[in-house]
Amino acid sequence: MRILDVREKTVSIASPIANAYVDFSKMTTSVVAVVTDVIRDGRRVVGYGFNSNGRYGQGALLRERFIPRLLAASPDALIDAAQDNLDPFRIWAAMMSNEKPGGHGDRSVAVGTVDMAVWDAVAKIEGKPLYRLLADRYRGGKADDKVWVYAAGGYYQPGKDLSALKSEMKSYRDRGYRVVKMKIGGAPLAEDLRRIEAVLEVVGDGKNLAVDANGRFDLNTALAYAEALAPYGLFWYEEAGDPLDYALQAELCRRYQGATATGENLFSHQDARNLLRYGGMRPDRDFLQFDCALSYGLVEYLRTLEVLAEQGWSSRRVVPHGGHQMSLNIAAGLRLGGNVSYPDVFEPFGGFADSIAVEDGYVGLPDIPGIGFEAKAARVEEAAHHGRGFVLGDDGGAGDAGAGLEVGAPMDRHLDRLAGGGIVDAAPARRFRLVRAFRLCRLGEARRRRAHHHDPAQDLHLDAGDGAAVEPAIGILEGGEQHRAVIGAVGAH
């Protein structure tokens, strides 16, 4: 058992939205595929990962440090003691070899992205949904079958008035969410209060609304907002100040009686420990939002949860940032307090399985091996694709593009099935070539309008070589668009 290759690509998740600190007009994410030599149900096991929104893609770090270390390690050093699966902890150690302590920043995002892909592969090899695997290993087999989720939105956006804000929040409620979250701090206090009151007209009680300042405030501003917010009885007041300003957080918790939330921009168990030591956080009401994909991955997240337990915190006070299926699996498998959802942004990487609706604020998980990206069939009209497909041959090498056998239907009929090209899993004795260059997932507003364009001259072709049957070429490309976007991204070289 070994890792054949690790492939990465930086892709856009750009959007015209903004919070109090940053806009997302140039936002990117890293997408990674960990390709193994394991075959399950006739397909090669490939684990997929990407980093959460808010931190940019980490292609340079991945290519220069972390992927080369992983590929240089002895295959035997990366598998578990039973030699029947990959070992995420050994893989993590290989990536972090020769790294000094401290400085938890972009490298934590790079490692967390690969770590996600590794856990996806581990669960697929074991034939279990990731949340079930986590429950079996770390919670005595007890998992949550559904997870509480809230809808995060309310971003600042040009031309977005109070009516549009209310319509947005109503749409979340109509889709089954009970608690919604909106941004504050990007406008003067008086204007933010008008925005809050507009949303409360939609959601009713303040317990159905959380607000997020994204670390914008100094102490005086944080306290001024706290005083103004107190009468509303909000679900929580999130990230008022800089995430490392523990004194500010402690003073806020001393003066503000409502719940606070923070932690999404703390990237190690040491940072988590310092927050609990010095940030004045209250385990009976406050929430912790550490993001697995941004903080060195699940291997480090398990250490963070150990720190919380040592400090007397229940795992139910942890509501991870991220808004994707990795965080959802962690919340269900490790029995955390819930998960954020981004219903209308950061597609196709955000969101949950299409077949499972949010009901009264809770969502279930698909019963398929791995994280579940294959169950996320996002809207094909929202993505344009480019790049070059590649295949895995008998030796795991990548095939070349070239002319070949026409499948018999135009590209737009196959886009929903084979969007983005990607890793075509050749059966062990066969090799296939995907020759049509699709467009890799790009979700900018201008590109969305062009997503349905079809040039009749650009049809999908496959080369099966020597007349071999073409069916296996479909391989692992049968999943939803989230799955296809990931494999399309990492297949574009």
C-alpha positions, 0 to 999 in steps of 0.5 A: 500500500502506498501513495502514488502521487499528490496533486494540487491546484489553486482555484478561484472562489472569488465573490463580490462579497465582503466582511468587515476586514476583507473582500473576497474578490480575489479569494482562492483555495487549494485543491489536493488529490492524494492518489493511492494504489488501493482499489476499492469496488473496481476504482482507485482510491483517491482522497480529496481536500481543500482549504476553507474560505478566508485563507488563500490557496497555498500552492507554493508551500504545498509544492515546495515543502509539504508534498515533496516531503510526503512523496520522499518518505518511505511508503512503509513509514506512512501506513498503520501498524496493521499495514492495512491503511494509511496512517494520518499521524505518520503522514502528518509527521512526515509533512512537518519534519524539519519545521520549527515550532510556532509561526502558525499561519499559512503553513497550517493551511497547507498541511490541513489541506493535505490532511483532509485528503488523507482522511478522505482516502483513509475512510474510503479504504476502510469503506466507511463514511468519515464520521463513522470512522471517527466515531469508531476510533475516538468516541466508542462508536457513538456518532451524531446522525444529524448535526445542528447547522446555522446559515452564515451570510449577511455580507456587505455587497455593493447595492445590497440594501436592507430589503435585499438583506431581509430577503437573503435571511428569509431564504435561509429560514425557508430552507430549514435553518433556524439560526442565521448569522450576519456581518457587522463592523463594515459599517458605522454602529448606527447602520449596523444596528439598522441592519440587525433590526431588519434581520430581526424582523425576519427571524424574530427572537434575537436567539435566532441571530448571530453577528460576526465582526471578523476581528475588526474592533479595538477594545473600545469599539468592541465594548461599544458594540457589546453595549448596543447588542446586549438588549437584542439577546443574540445567539452570539457575538463573534470575533470582536477583536484580533484573534490573538488579543486575548486581553480584549476577549477577556474584557469583552467576556467580563463586560458582555453577558451574552455568548461570544464566539471565536477561534476560527483564526487560531491554528494550533492546539497551543493557540487554543490553550492560550485562548482558554487560559487568557481569553476569559472564555466561559464554558457555560455559554461561549463557543469555539470555532477552530477550523480543521482545514485551516489549522493543520488538519484533523490530526492537530484538531484531535490534539486541540480537543484534548486541550479543551477537555483538559481545560474543562470544556465540553466538545459540544461548545465547539462549532467549527468554521469551514461550512463544508463536509469535512467540518460536518463529518468532524462535528458528527463523528466527534460529537461537537456542537454543530457546524456553519453553512454557507448556502449561497457562497463559496460553491462548489466547495461549501455545502453538504450532500444535495440529497439531504435537506436541512430540517429545523436547523439540522442536517444529516450525512450521506452513507458513502465512504469518505468525506462525501464529496461525491454526494455534492452534485452542485449546479453545473451552470455555475461553473466553467471549466478548463484544464487538461485531464489525465489518467492513471496507468498501471504504474500510476503515471499520468497519460498524455492527451491525444486524439481518440474514440468519440463517445458519441455525444456533445460536451454539454451532455457530458459536462454534468458527468465528467466536468473538469476532466480529472483522474480517470481510474484505469482498470489495472490492465487498461489505460485510457486517455481523456483528451477534451480540455474542459474548464476547471471550476471558476466561480466568478460572476462573469464566468457563471454567465458563460457556463452553459456555452457550448461549441459543437466542434468541441466534443468529448473524446476518449482513447481506449486504445486497442479497442478496449471497452470504454466503460471503465474510463468513467472511473471515479468521475461519477460523483457530484460537481463538488467531486468533479470540481476537485478532480478537475482542479487537481487534474489540470497541469 
